[in-house]
Amino acid sequence: MSIVLVDTLDRLREHSQWPIWSQPAPNPFADAPFEIVHIAGRGKAMIARRHIAKGDLICVERPVYATRAELMWSSDFTKINGRPYLAPFAGLNNASQAAITALSSAPGVPGHSLATIFHTNNLELDVTHDVDPNPTNRYVGCFPTLARVNHSCRPSANYYFVFDNFCGEIRAMRDLKPGDEVTISYVGMLQTREARQARLQSLWRFQCACEACDVDEATQKQSNVRRKRLAELFNRLESPELASQPNAAPTLGQLQAGIEMLGAEGLVAKRAGLIWLGSACLFVRGDFVNAFDWVKRARDEHLLVEGEHSATAAKAEDLIPDFD
């Protein structure tokens, strides 16, 4: 497989100096614990072909196409005529071209076939070690194998991009037995069912019937209430005003209630995020004993959901000596 990276000229000069280009790309099918099969009503899918334990690495893959998400094009370069994609596509070898054209695209999305394939299958990726706060520096990429992982609002796996080897990784968020489908979430997991369904229909043209959506009305109402409350909790924890308003910060009890709600919703990766944000919140409140405990928990949780390359786990590890 080959790879093409699309960006502004000055950034491409920077990208060309990355040491990762001398590293061989991993083979996603080497001793793979998964297989790609066809599932009626869902198309191609990734399923476990042997037991996979929670936290295990399922698949690692380098994208064959990566691009800045928002680029300025001249007026004659559009998604309809496909010009933004034709030249990069031509720069790929035959194997990478075939892998891309074998992917499906969302039905009814207007545009050139390459535009709709990338629109349907691209995943977020990073071009820095730490998350770039500049929203214009958002990048996406196309992974021929990872693109086969379908959506669930209660995903069985977590996608994480590792800048060090420029690869996407999928890790199990619960124990999987042979035949279980490997799924990730395409949309924000703290939205209500109605908001998730609207987003999925708008961008991918399907109605989700996952285990979190295909439930009775009473169960769905309870789930919506939990996810709304969780969204409010995360908003408070991510507020820039948190540090200056310690008395308004969520309490330990509220954080623990959030952990319980995430457990009820089966959102393992979000649990790791809440524990990390919660550790900072407890520090702001002056509860240093529990803050230290939550930092250690955040490290362990992020190692589970993101692996040994987790940037958050590394930050937590750096903080632990400060508490000791």
Backbone bond lengths (Angstrom), bond angles and torsions (degrees), N, CA, C in turn:
res aa  C-N    CA-C-N  psi(-1)  N-CA   C-N-CA  omega(-1)  CA-C   N-CA-C  phi
1 M - - - 1.454 - - 1.533 109.83 -
2 S 1.323 116.26 146.00 1.457 121.79 173.83 1.521 108.38 -112.60
3 I 1.330 116.76 175.06 1.455 121.26 179.83 1.518 109.35 -139.21
4 V 1.319 116.45 144.80 1.457 121.86 173.70 1.523 107.49 -127.12
5 L 1.338 116.27 138.14 1.458 122.97 -179.28 1.521 108.35 -120.46
6 V 1.329 116.50 125.39 1.465 122.38 -176.75 1.526 108.80 -110.12
7 D 1.346 116.15 124.21 1.461 120.51 -178.62 1.524 108.56 -163.46
8 T 1.327 116.22 -179.04 1.458 120.26 175.61 1.527 108.78 -69.65
9 L 1.329 116.99 157.16 1.461 121.19 -173.57 1.526 111.99 -60.69
10 D 1.339 117.15 -42.74 1.464 118.62 -178.30 1.527 111.64 -65.04
11 R 1.338 116.61 -38.44 1.460 119.06 178.67 1.526 111.49 -71.49
12 L 1.330 117.45 -33.79 1.463 119.85 177.88 1.527 110.78 -63.91
13 R 1.328 116.51 -35.68 1.465 119.54 176.68 1.534 110.00 -62.17
14 E 1.333 116.04 -39.44 1.467 119.87 177.02 1.527 110.61 -67.21
15 H 1.326 115.82 -46.50 1.466 120.00 -177.97 1.527 111.87 -60.49
16 S 1.334 116.57 -32.58 1.469 119.65 -176.31 1.526 112.21 -65.80
17 Q 1.340 117.25 -17.16 1.462 120.96 -178.88 1.529 112.80 -89.84
18 W 1.318 116.85 -3.49 1.462 118.98 -179.34 1.532 111.08 -61.56
19 P 1.325 118.55 136.40 1.469 120.44 177.84 1.526 113.40 -69.90
20 I 1.334 116.92 -15.00 1.468 118.53 -176.35 1.522 112.57 -64.21
21 W 1.337 117.55 -22.62 1.467 119.16 -176.59 1.526 111.90 -67.59
22 S 1.336 116.27 -18.97 1.468 119.02 176.77 1.523 112.02 -90.28
23 Q 1.332 116.42 -3.05 1.459 120.86 179.52 1.527 109.90 -91.98
24 P 1.313 118.32 134.15 1.471 119.50 178.16 1.519 111.16 -66.42
25 A 1.316 115.81 143.70 1.468 120.23 177.72 1.523 109.21 -73.23
26 P 1.320 118.15 138.99 1.468 120.21 178.90 1.520 111.41 -69.43
27 N 1.313 115.80 152.15 1.460 121.61 174.65 1.523 108.01 -90.31
28 P 1.344 118.47 111.23 1.471 119.57 -176.22 1.520 113.98 -62.98
29 F 1.332 117.09 -16.89 1.464 119.87 -177.38 1.530 112.75 -101.18
30 A 1.340 117.46 5.49 1.459 120.33 179.11 1.525 109.77 -69.71
31 D 1.326 116.46 115.12 1.469 122.52 -177.78 1.525 110.90 49.03
32 A 1.323 116.31 41.62 1.466 121.28 -173.81 1.524 111.73 -68.53
33 P 1.343 117.26 134.62 1.466 120.36 175.70 1.520 112.25 -85.03
34 F 1.326 116.81 10.09 1.464 121.94 -176.48 1.517 110.34 -129.59
35 E 1.321 115.06 168.85 1.457 121.92 168.91 1.522 108.21 -142.72
36 I 1.322 115.69 156.28 1.459 121.80 178.54 1.520 107.89 -99.78
37 V 1.326 116.66 123.42 1.461 121.94 -177.09 1.520 109.02 -132.75
38 H 1.321 115.50 170.31 1.466 120.72 174.29 1.524 108.76 -99.33
39 I 1.337 116.13 129.85 1.460 122.36 177.00 1.520 108.19 -116.98
40 A 1.309 116.34 126.98 1.464 120.78 -178.66 1.525 110.53 -55.61
41 G 1.321 115.65 129.32 1.453 121.30 178.52 1.510 114.59 84.06
42 R 1.341 117.34 -9.44 1.466 121.05 -178.63 1.514 112.74 -125.10
43 G 1.321 117.46 -11.65 1.455 120.09 -179.06 1.516 111.31 76.75
44 K 1.333 115.75 -152.12 1.459 120.17 178.78 1.524 109.26 -65.79
45 A 1.322 115.69 143.95 1.460 120.66 -177.66 1.519 109.46 -149.47
46 M 1.319 115.66 157.48 1.459 122.06 174.61 1.527 108.16 -100.99
47 I 1.331 116.53 126.49 1.464 120.58 177.02 1.527 109.61 -126.87
48 A 1.317 115.92 156.48 1.461 121.06 176.67 1.521 109.33 -72.55
49 R 1.329 116.64 135.56 1.466 119.12 176.00 1.526 111.52 -106.05
50 R 1.332 115.59 -3.61 1.464 121.85 172.10 1.524 107.38 -152.75
51 H 1.309 116.78 174.23 1.468 119.87 179.17 1.522 109.94 -61.37
52 I 1.335 115.64 133.44 1.465 122.32 176.55 1.526 107.18 -125.04
53 A 1.318 117.16 122.17 1.460 121.13 -178.19 1.523 111.01 -82.48
54 K 1.312 115.93 152.60 1.457 122.00 176.72 1.528 109.83 -54.07
55 G 1.332 116.03 129.32 1.452 121.60 -179.07 1.514 114.48 92.92
56 D 1.335 117.77 -13.17 1.467 120.66 -179.43 1.524 111.33 -67.46
57 L 1.331 115.53 144.51 1.457 121.55 173.44 1.525 108.42 -74.54
58 I 1.323 116.07 123.71 1.465 121.34 -178.65 1.517 110.82 -94.60
59 C 1.332 116.63 -45.93 1.462 120.33 -176.02 1.519 109.46 -153.22
60 V 1.323 116.30 140.51 1.463 122.32 173.84 1.525 107.68 -130.08
61 E 1.323 116.54 133.70 1.464 120.13 -174.08 1.527 110.27 -152.61
62 R 1.324 115.60 141.71 1.462 121.59 174.12 1.531 108.35 -91.48
63 P 1.336 118.48 139.40 1.470 119.19 179.72 1.523 110.78 -67.31
64 V 1.315 115.84 151.41 1.464 119.62 174.43 1.523 110.53 -94.48
65 Y 1.333 116.21 -15.97 1.465 121.93 179.10 1.517 107.29 -141.59
66 A 1.330 116.96 126.82 1.462 121.48 178.44 1.519 108.32 -137.23
67 T 1.328 116.10 142.37 1.459 119.63 -175.86 1.522 111.34 -153.21
68 R 1.309 115.06 151.96 1.463 119.13 167.74 1.519 106.93 -63.02
69 A 1.321 117.15 134.03 1.465 120.40 -173.63 1.519 112.54 -64.22
70 E 1.325 117.18 -35.37 1.460 120.80 -179.21 1.524 109.19 -121.61
71 L 1.324 115.92 112.13 1.458 121.80 177.13 1.520 109.52 -125.38
72 M 1.316 116.13 146.86 1.462 121.16 177.31 1.525 108.76 -84.98
73 W 1.332 116.06 123.27 1.456 121.50 178.95 1.525 109.46 -116.15
74 S 1.321 116.51 154.93 1.462 119.84 172.70 1.525 108.56 -68.71
75 S 1.324 116.70 162.87 1.468 121.30 -171.87 1.523 113.40 -62.76
76 D 1.341 117.59 -22.66 1.463 119.22 -179.36 1.529 112.28 -91.41
77 F 1.331 117.21 7.78 1.460 121.82 174.33 1.523 107.51 -110.40
78 T 1.323 116.58 104.93 1.462 120.97 -175.03 1.527 110.68 -132.27
79 K 1.325 115.25 166.23 1.462 120.08 175.60 1.522 111.26 -70.55
80 I 1.325 115.88 -21.46 1.463 119.37 -180.00 1.520 111.23 -73.50
81 N 1.357 117.02 -46.84 1.470 118.09 -179.45 1.533 112.59 -87.79
82 G 1.325 117.47 -10.11 1.458 121.02 173.74 1.507 116.44 77.82
83 R 1.336 118.33 4.52 1.461 119.64 -175.41 1.529 114.47 -59.07
84 P 1.336 119.60 -34.01 1.468 117.74 178.35 1.533 113.51 -62.90
85 Y 1.332 116.75 -17.03 1.463 120.55 -173.56 1.527 113.36 -111.29
86 L 1.329 117.08 -20.69 1.463 120.06 -172.95 1.522 112.32 -66.01
87 A 1.336 117.70 -46.34 1.464 120.07 -179.12 1.527 111.76 -66.17
88 P 1.349 119.36 -47.13 1.472 118.33 175.90 1.528 112.58 -59.07
89 F 1.322 116.47 -40.28 1.465 120.77 179.50 1.522 110.39 -62.52
90 A 1.332 116.72 -39.92 1.465 120.72 -179.71 1.524 111.63 -65.55
91 G 1.336 117.03 -23.42 1.456 120.42 179.92 1.514 114.35 -79.92
92 L 1.317 117.38 -6.35 1.463 121.20 179.32 1.524 111.23 -86.12
93 N 1.319 117.28 155.42 1.462 119.10 175.33 1.527 109.93 -75.56
94 N 1.311 115.92 172.40 1.469 120.36 -174.44 1.526 112.50 -60.76
95 A 1.332 116.91 -38.47 1.464 120.05 -178.50 1.524 111.14 -64.47
96 S 1.328 117.07 -42.59 1.464 120.34 179.51 1.519 111.16 -68.70
97 Q 1.329 116.98 -39.54 1.465 120.16 177.17 1.525 110.72 -61.27
98 A 1.321 116.33 -44.50 1.468 120.05 -179.36 1.525 111.11 -65.25
99 A 1.332 116.89 -37.22 1.464 120.38 179.62 1.520 111.32 -65.05
100 I 1.329 117.23 -37.01 1.464 121.11 179.45 1.521 110.94 -71.45
101 T 1.310 117.37 -48.29 1.469 119.77 -176.41 1.527 112.09 -68.66
102 A 1.336 117.65 -16.29 1.468 120.46 177.11 1.524 112.17 -78.59
103 L 1.332 117.28 -11.68 1.461 120.61 -178.88 1.518 111.04 -78.97
104 S 1.314 115.83 152.11 1.466 121.53 178.45 1.520 110.08 -86.38
105 S 1.317 115.58 163.60 1.464 121.03 174.16 1.517 109.01 -129.17
106 A 1.319 116.13 155.71 1.459 120.97 -179.07 1.522 109.85 -62.44
107 P 1.329 118.67 132.71 1.465 121.00 -178.16 1.524 111.90 -66.78
108 G 1.319 114.87 140.30 1.457 119.64 174.17 1.509 115.49 82.04
109 V 1.334 118.06 2.20 1.465 120.33 177.36 1.524 108.16 -82.99
110 P 1.340 118.50 120.53 1.458 120.36 -177.29 1.521 111.95 -70.65
111 G 1.325 115.90 146.77 1.451 119.45 175.66 1.511 112.54 138.16
112 H 1.316 114.87 171.10 1.456 122.29 175.61 1.529 109.02 -61.24
113 S 1.317 117.18 151.94 1.470 120.52 -175.87 1.525 112.01 -58.52
114 L 1.336 117.94 -38.31 1.461 119.61 178.43 1.523 111.24 -66.65
115 A 1.341 116.18 -39.62 1.466 120.21 179.42 1.521 110.79 -61.42
116 T 1.320 116.85 -43.42 1.468 119.60 -177.51 1.528 111.47 -73.04
117 I 1.325 117.68 -32.89 1.468 120.13 176.30 1.523 110.42 -63.76
118 F 1.334 116.53 -47.34 1.462 119.32 179.68 1.525 111.10 -66.69
119 H 1.330 116.77 -40.12 1.464 121.19 178.29 1.530 110.37 -57.63
120 T 1.300 117.10 -39.71 1.462 121.92 -176.05 1.519 112.61 -78.47
121 N 1.329 117.43 -34.83 1.462 120.26 -166.46 1.523 116.48 -110.95
122 N 1.319 119.11 -10.71 1.461 119.93 -177.31 1.530 112.34 -64.41
123 L 1.324 115.27 144.21 1.460 123.05 173.99 1.527 108.97 -119.41
124 E 1.328 116.26 154.46 1.463 120.87 178.66 1.531 109.65 -66.62
125 L 1.345 115.62 145.56 1.455 120.34 173.37 1.524 110.12 -144.48
126 D 1.324 116.51 171.25 1.464 122.15 -176.21 1.522 110.45 -119.46
127 V 1.328 115.78 149.21 1.464 120.76 174.54 1.529 109.89 -119.73
128 T 1.326 116.45 16.51 1.462 122.93 175.48 1.527 108.02 -140.67
129 H 1.332 116.19 161.10 1.465 119.91 178.48 1.520 111.20 -66.75
130 D 1.340 116.34 -42.72 1.458 121.31 179.78 1.518 109.73 -101.74
131 V 1.324 116.23 158.61 1.458 121.04 178.20 1.524 109.26 -61.70
132 D 1.332 116.40 127.75 1.465 121.56 179.78 1.521 108.45 -82.36
133 P 1.352 118.24 121.28 1.466 120.04 -178.35 1.525 113.76 -72.39
134 N 1.337 117.25 -12.49 1.463 121.21 -179.54 1.528 109.32 -78.19
135 P 1.343 118.61 113.76 1.474 120.26 -176.79 1.523 113.78 -64.74
136 T 1.345 117.81 -19.10 1.466 119.89 178.85 1.526 111.37 -77.84
137 N 1.320 117.11 -12.06 1.461 120.82 179.22 1.525 111.42 -98.11
138 R 1.325 115.68 41.04 1.462 121.39 178.49 1.526 108.82 -92.83
139 Y 1.321 116.34 134.12 1.463 121.51 -178.36 1.529 110.44 -123.97
140 V 1.320 115.17 151.78 1.458 121.73 176.69 1.521 108.78 -134.35
141 G 1.321 115.98 161.12 1.450 119.91 -179.97 1.513 112.07 -150.84
142 C 1.314 115.69 161.10 1.459 122.33 -179.39 1.528 109.49 -111.20
143 F 1.324 115.47 122.58 1.463 123.38 -179.88 1.532 107.66 -115.58
144 P 1.319 119.46 111.48 1.472 120.35 -175.16 1.524 115.00 -57.17
145 T 1.330 117.68 -34.30 1.467 119.98 -179.45 1.524 111.54 -87.63
146 L 1.321 117.29 -48.51 1.469 120.47 179.77 1.522 111.59 -62.14
147 A 1.327 116.93 -25.54 1.465 120.18 178.51 1.525 111.83 -64.70
148 R 1.320 117.47 -16.75 1.471 120.67 179.15 1.532 112.50 -80.22
149 V 1.327 117.03 -8.00 1.467 120.43 -179.77 1.522 108.99 -77.97
150 N 1.313 116.26 120.30 1.464 121.40 -177.30 1.525 111.86 -82.80
151 H 1.331 113.56 172.64 1.469 121.41 -177.18 1.523 112.46 -89.06
152 S 1.326 115.04 148.05 1.465 122.50 165.83 1.523 107.72 -148.60
153 C 1.325 116.43 143.64 1.470 121.02 175.73 1.524 111.32 -78.85
154 R 1.328 116.65 -5.77 1.462 123.21 170.93 1.529 105.94 -132.04
155 P 1.328 116.73 73.11 1.466 120.88 -168.38 1.524 113.57 -66.17
156 S 1.323 114.45 146.89 1.463 120.31 177.95 1.521 111.77 -90.15
157 A 1.341 116.77 -5.02 1.460 121.01 -178.08 1.525 109.74 -145.21
158 N 1.324 115.37 167.68 1.462 121.47 178.92 1.519 109.25 -127.73
159 Y 1.337 115.64 135.40 1.466 121.72 175.90 1.520 109.16 -95.43
160 Y 1.334 116.23 134.23 1.464 121.35 178.02 1.517 107.98 -143.15
161 F 1.346 116.18 134.40 1.461 119.52 179.66 1.515 109.69 -99.14
162 V 1.331 115.35 131.31 1.462 122.17 -178.92 1.522 108.76 -106.09
163 F 1.328 116.51 114.06 1.460 119.64 -178.70 1.527 111.68 -68.30
164 D 1.337 117.70 -34.90 1.463 120.85 -174.34 1.521 112.94 -54.95
165 N 1.320 117.91 -37.43 1.469 120.26 176.90 1.525 112.21 -116.50
166 F 1.347 115.99 6.38 1.461 123.33 178.66 1.529 110.60 53.00
167 C 1.325 114.32 52.14 1.463 120.62 -178.39 1.527 110.79 -133.94
168 G 1.318 115.09 148.20 1.451 121.02 170.57 1.515 109.22 -90.83
169 E 1.329 115.71 142.93 1.457 121.04 179.24 1.523 110.22 -125.77
170 I 1.315 115.86 143.90 1.460 122.80 174.04 1.527 107.88 -117.50
171 R 1.346 116.48 125.11 1.465 121.32 178.75 1.523 110.23 -122.16
172 A 1.318 116.04 146.38 1.466 121.47 -178.51 1.524 110.52 -72.04
173 M 1.334 116.46 134.34 1.459 121.88 177.87 1.522 112.26 -100.14
174 R 1.293 116.00 -0.75 1.462 121.70 171.73 1.525 106.72 -159.81
175 D 1.312 116.65 165.55 1.460 120.04 177.06 1.525 109.17 -62.67
176 L 1.324 116.08 134.30 1.462 121.71 179.07 1.522 108.94 -118.96
177 K 1.303 115.85 135.75 1.462 120.48 176.51 1.528 108.54 -101.71
178 P 1.319 118.40 162.82 1.460 120.31 179.93 1.528 111.86 -52.82
179 G 1.329 116.07 130.79 1.462 121.59 -179.38 1.513 113.99 97.53
180 D 1.344 118.24 -17.25 1.464 120.62 177.59 1.525 109.53 -67.69
181 E 1.334 116.07 141.27 1.463 119.53 179.69 1.525 110.85 -82.15
182 V 1.319 115.06 139.40 1.465 122.61 174.04 1.524 107.44 -89.32
183 T 1.327 117.48 122.31 1.465 121.62 -177.11 1.524 110.24 -133.79
184 I 1.340 115.14 153.57 1.460 122.52 172.07 1.522 107.17 -129.55
185 S 1.319 117.00 173.95 1.462 119.82 177.83 1.516 110.08 -100.49
186 Y 1.334 116.30 131.76 1.460 121.61 177.62 1.524 111.99 -87.61
187 V 1.317 118.36 -17.18 1.466 122.28 -172.81 1.528 110.20 -129.20
188 G 1.328 115.75 171.37 1.451 120.48 177.16 1.512 111.25 -58.91
189 M 1.314 117.39 126.43 1.462 120.97 -172.41 1.522 113.35 -81.16
190 L 1.329 117.95 -9.78 1.459 119.99 -178.49 1.522 112.06 -100.92
191 Q 1.316 116.73 19.34 1.455 121.63 173.13 1.537 109.40 -89.46
192 T 1.319 116.08 160.33 1.460 120.11 174.30 1.523 109.33 -69.82
193 R 1.327 115.65 165.96 1.464 119.89 178.38 1.519 110.45 -57.07
194 E 1.336 117.46 -43.19 1.464 120.99 -177.42 1.525 110.87 -63.16
195 A 1.324 117.47 -41.74 1.464 121.05 179.75 1.524 110.91 -67.94
196 R 1.327 116.90 -39.77 1.465 120.25 177.98 1.521 110.58 -64.23
197 Q 1.331 116.27 -45.56 1.463 120.54 -179.19 1.529 110.91 -61.16
198 A 1.337 116.68 -41.46 1.464 120.44 -179.70 1.522 110.67 -64.15
199 R 1.325 116.83 -42.01 1.460 121.26 179.64 1.523 111.22 -65.51
200 L 1.304 117.01 -45.40 1.464 121.10 179.92 1.524 111.38 -63.93
201 Q 1.324 117.23 -39.90 1.458 120.92 179.40 1.519 110.49 -67.34
202 S 1.328 117.06 -39.24 1.457 121.38 -178.03 1.524 112.30 -67.39
203 L 1.324 117.01 -42.91 1.462 120.45 -173.63 1.522 114.04 -95.73
204 W 1.325 117.68 -34.97 1.471 120.05 -174.46 1.524 113.80 -119.65
205 R 1.316 116.86 -3.47 1.464 121.87 172.67 1.534 113.50 61.79
206 F 1.325 116.90 42.16 1.462 118.13 173.10 1.521 109.83 -143.45
207 Q 1.327 114.73 156.74 1.458 121.74 176.40 1.519 108.21 -101.70
208 C 1.312 115.75 121.97 1.457 120.36 -175.72 1.524 111.00 -73.27
209 A 1.331 115.38 133.13 1.467 121.38 176.34 1.526 109.50 -126.39
210 C 1.347 115.93 36.67 1.455 120.43 -179.00 1.527 110.76 -72.08
211 E 1.312 116.89 177.22 1.461 121.47 -176.52 1.523 112.70 -65.09
212 A 1.333 117.72 -20.74 1.462 120.04 177.53 1.523 112.06 -86.09
213 C 1.327 117.23 -20.74 1.467 121.60 -177.15 1.527 113.09 -100.51
214 D 1.320 116.68 -36.06 1.465 121.11 -175.85 1.528 109.89 -87.76
215 V 1.339 115.56 68.75 1.466 121.71 -178.35 1.526 108.89 -134.94
216 D 1.326 116.77 169.74 1.461 120.02 179.79 1.527 110.52 -71.39
217 E 1.327 115.60 165.72 1.464 121.36 -173.11 1.525 112.63 -60.64
218 A 1.319 117.50 -41.74 1.463 120.64 -178.45 1.528 111.22 -63.64
219 T 1.333 115.84 -43.78 1.464 120.36 178.99 1.517 110.59 -63.99
220 Q 1.346 116.14 -39.30 1.456 119.91 -179.77 1.520 111.96 -65.66
221 K 1.326 116.65 -39.63 1.465 120.29 178.24 1.528 110.62 -62.02
222 Q 1.323 116.05 -42.52 1.465 120.06 178.94 1.531 110.66 -62.56
223 S 1.335 116.09 -41.61 1.459 120.39 178.91 1.523 110.93 -64.14
224 N 1.332 117.02 -43.71 1.462 120.52 178.78 1.523 111.50 -59.82
225 V 1.325 116.31 -42.31 1.468 120.46 179.32 1.524 110.22 -62.01
226 R 1.340 116.66 -45.23 1.468 119.74 -179.98 1.524 111.21 -62.65
227 R 1.327 117.12 -45.50 1.465 119.15 -176.92 1.527 111.47 -68.44
228 K 1.325 117.99 -33.98 1.468 120.41 174.99 1.528 110.59 -63.93
229 R 1.320 115.98 -45.35 1.463 120.01 179.76 1.528 110.87 -64.25
230 L 1.316 116.42 -38.15 1.461 120.05 177.72 1.526 111.23 -66.15
231 A 1.327 117.18 -40.80 1.463 120.58 177.85 1.523 110.41 -60.54
232 E 1.328 116.54 -42.42 1.464 120.77 178.26 1.528 111.07 -63.51
233 L 1.331 116.57 -40.41 1.461 120.77 179.52 1.525 110.78 -64.62
234 F 1.331 117.37 -46.07 1.463 120.59 178.73 1.523 110.90 -62.40
235 N 1.334 117.41 -39.80 1.466 120.24 178.34 1.526 111.00 -60.34
236 R 1.314 117.31 -41.01 1.467 120.93 178.00 1.532 110.84 -65.36
237 L 1.330 116.29 -42.15 1.461 120.07 -178.14 1.521 112.27 -69.57
238 E 1.331 117.17 -29.82 1.462 121.35 -178.41 1.523 112.72 -92.63
239 S 1.322 117.96 0.64 1.461 121.74 -179.08 1.529 110.64 -68.51
240 P 1.345 118.08 133.54 1.469 119.97 177.19 1.523 112.84 -65.18
241 E 1.328 117.18 -14.58 1.463 121.11 -179.52 1.529 112.65 -85.49
242 L 1.321 117.01 -4.33 1.467 120.17 -175.31 1.527 111.85 -58.33
243 A 1.336 116.66 -45.42 1.464 120.55 -174.85 1.521 112.70 -63.82
244 S 1.328 117.14 -28.84 1.467 120.45 -176.85 1.523 112.91 -93.90
245 Q 1.340 117.07 -2.24 1.463 120.74 -178.40 1.535 110.05 -131.80
246 P 1.334 117.29 65.38 1.475 119.68 -175.45 1.520 114.03 -59.76
247 N 1.322 117.45 -33.48 1.464 119.36 -178.60 1.527 112.43 -71.38
248 A 1.348 116.30 -20.53 1.461 120.26 179.26 1.524 112.07 -93.70
249 A 1.335 116.68 -4.03 1.463 120.46 -178.76 1.525 110.21 -69.64
250 P 1.332 117.41 148.13 1.466 120.18 177.41 1.528 111.59 -54.77
251 T 1.309 115.69 144.18 1.464 121.27 179.86 1.525 110.84 -82.83
252 L 1.320 115.47 167.96 1.463 120.17 176.09 1.524 110.25 -58.22
253 G 1.321 116.91 -40.59 1.461 120.24 178.86 1.512 112.36 -62.57
254 Q 1.330 117.35 -39.83 1.461 120.84 178.71 1.527 110.86 -68.01
255 L 1.320 116.70 -37.39 1.465 120.22 177.06 1.529 110.59 -65.37
256 Q 1.306 116.72 -43.31 1.468 120.35 179.22 1.527 111.05 -65.12
257 A 1.333 116.38 -36.38 1.468 119.40 176.02 1.521 110.27 -63.87
258 G 1.341 116.74 -36.92 1.462 120.38 176.64 1.516 112.06 -63.19
259 I 1.333 116.51 -41.02 1.464 120.94 177.21 1.525 110.34 -60.00
260 E 1.325 116.71 -42.40 1.463 120.76 179.55 1.527 111.18 -64.83
261 M 1.333 117.54 -40.93 1.465 120.40 178.94 1.525 111.12 -65.89
262 L 1.324 117.30 -38.93 1.465 119.95 177.33 1.524 110.46 -64.57
263 G 1.319 117.01 -36.12 1.456 120.33 175.80 1.514 111.48 -63.70
264 A 1.334 116.65 -41.96 1.464 120.60 178.90 1.520 111.53 -64.57
265 E 1.335 116.68 -31.69 1.462 121.04 179.96 1.529 112.47 -88.28
266 G 1.311 117.64 -9.26 1.460 120.90 179.58 1.513 113.65 70.88
267 L 1.335 117.51 31.80 1.466 122.17 -176.19 1.526 109.06 -103.33
268 V 1.315 115.79 82.03 1.463 121.93 -172.54 1.525 112.03 -68.25
269 A 1.334 117.80 -44.43 1.461 120.53 -178.44 1.527 111.21 -64.99
270 K 1.324 117.51 -38.21 1.461 120.68 177.69 1.530 110.37 -66.34
271 R 1.309 117.04 -30.99 1.468 120.94 176.62 1.527 109.77 -60.22
272 A 1.327 116.60 -44.76 1.465 120.01 178.13 1.523 110.65 -59.75
273 G 1.338 116.14 -42.34 1.459 119.96 178.89 1.512 112.68 -63.72
274 L 1.330 117.00 -39.57 1.462 120.60 -179.95 1.529 110.92 -66.56
275 I 1.309 117.05 -39.77 1.462 119.87 179.82 1.531 110.66 -64.65
276 W 1.329 117.14 -39.34 1.468 120.82 178.33 1.526 110.79 -66.09
277 L 1.316 117.38 -49.39 1.462 120.61 177.90 1.526 110.70 -63.82
278 G 1.324 116.03 -36.97 1.454 120.34 179.54 1.516 112.61 -64.12
279 S 1.329 117.38 -34.03 1.467 119.81 178.72 1.522 110.58 -62.79
280 A 1.338 116.89 -41.18 1.467 120.54 177.41 1.522 110.90 -66.35
281 C 1.329 116.12 -38.53 1.463 121.30 179.20 1.531 110.58 -62.74
282 L 1.317 116.73 -44.00 1.463 120.52 -179.88 1.525 111.10 -66.32
283 F 1.313 116.10 -34.31 1.465 119.77 175.89 1.524 110.24 -64.23
284 V 1.340 116.86 -43.45 1.465 121.37 177.85 1.525 110.48 -59.72
285 R 1.322 116.59 -38.64 1.464 121.15 -179.53 1.533 112.41 -75.65
286 G 1.326 116.70 -6.13 1.458 119.89 -179.82 1.511 114.15 82.30
287 D 1.316 117.51 11.87 1.470 122.45 179.24 1.529 108.09 -92.08
288 F 1.328 115.94 74.83 1.459 120.47 -170.33 1.529 113.29 -70.12
289 V 1.315 117.23 -31.05 1.471 119.90 179.47 1.526 110.22 -63.21
290 N 1.332 116.42 -51.15 1.463 119.44 179.10 1.525 111.61 -70.55
291 A 1.339 117.43 -32.98 1.468 120.04 177.67 1.526 110.14 -59.96
292 F 1.333 117.14 -43.87 1.459 121.70 178.56 1.523 110.75 -61.53
293 D 1.324 116.08 -44.54 1.465 120.53 178.93 1.527 110.81 -61.24
294 W 1.319 116.94 -41.56 1.462 120.33 -178.25 1.526 111.76 -71.93
295 V 1.333 118.36 -31.61 1.468 120.19 174.95 1.524 109.69 -61.94
296 K 1.331 116.96 -45.12 1.470 120.28 178.68 1.524 110.88 -64.39
297 R 1.319 116.54 -39.86 1.468 119.85 177.68 1.527 110.47 -64.93
298 A 1.335 116.12 -39.62 1.469 120.05 179.60 1.525 110.83 -62.72
299 R 1.331 116.26 -40.96 1.467 119.37 176.82 1.522 110.68 -59.57
300 D 1.319 116.54 -49.12 1.464 120.49 -177.28 1.527 111.81 -65.50
301 E 1.334 116.79 -40.68 1.467 120.62 -179.53 1.524 110.92 -65.88
302 H 1.339 117.37 -40.17 1.464 119.35 -179.15 1.527 111.76 -73.16
303 L 1.312 117.75 -31.51 1.462 119.20 172.76 1.525 110.21 -62.99
304 L 1.321 116.49 -34.18 1.461 121.11 179.14 1.521 111.31 -69.56
305 V 1.336 117.81 -47.00 1.465 120.20 -172.06 1.526 113.21 -90.79
306 E 1.354 117.44 -21.42 1.467 120.18 -177.27 1.523 113.61 -121.69
307 G 1.301 118.27 -11.58 1.451 120.85 176.22 1.515 113.84 85.90
308 E 1.333 114.95 -175.11 1.466 120.82 -173.23 1.520 113.45 -68.13
309 H 1.339 117.72 -14.58 1.468 120.63 178.28 1.526 112.47 -91.93
310 S 1.307 118.77 5.61 1.460 122.13 -176.26 1.524 111.74 -59.05
311 A 1.332 116.57 123.60 1.461 121.16 177.73 1.523 110.89 -67.07
312 T 1.333 117.31 -37.83 1.461 120.32 -179.73 1.524 111.28 -68.89
313 A 1.323 117.11 -39.77 1.467 119.95 177.11 1.524 110.51 -60.97
314 A 1.338 116.73 -38.74 1.465 120.67 178.80 1.528 111.04 -65.78
315 K 1.337 116.64 -40.67 1.467 120.10 177.94 1.524 110.69 -63.80
316 A 1.320 116.18 -42.43 1.462 120.13 178.95 1.525 110.61 -63.49
317 E 1.321 116.77 -41.86 1.464 121.18 179.10 1.525 110.78 -61.08
318 D 1.328 116.94 -38.84 1.467 120.84 178.65 1.526 112.05 -66.58
319 L 1.330 116.73 -29.53 1.466 120.51 -178.26 1.523 113.19 -78.29
320 I 1.317 116.92 -27.56 1.465 120.59 -172.52 1.534 112.80 -58.27
321 P 1.359 120.74 -43.09 1.470 118.87 177.50 1.522 113.20 -61.25
322 D 1.342 117.79 -29.16 1.463 120.42 179.14 1.523 111.04 -64.40
323 F 1.330 116.19 -33.48 1.465 119.83 178.52 1.531 110.73 -77.00
324 D 1.339 115.89 -36.86 1.465 119.26 179.91 1.531 111.02 -65.11
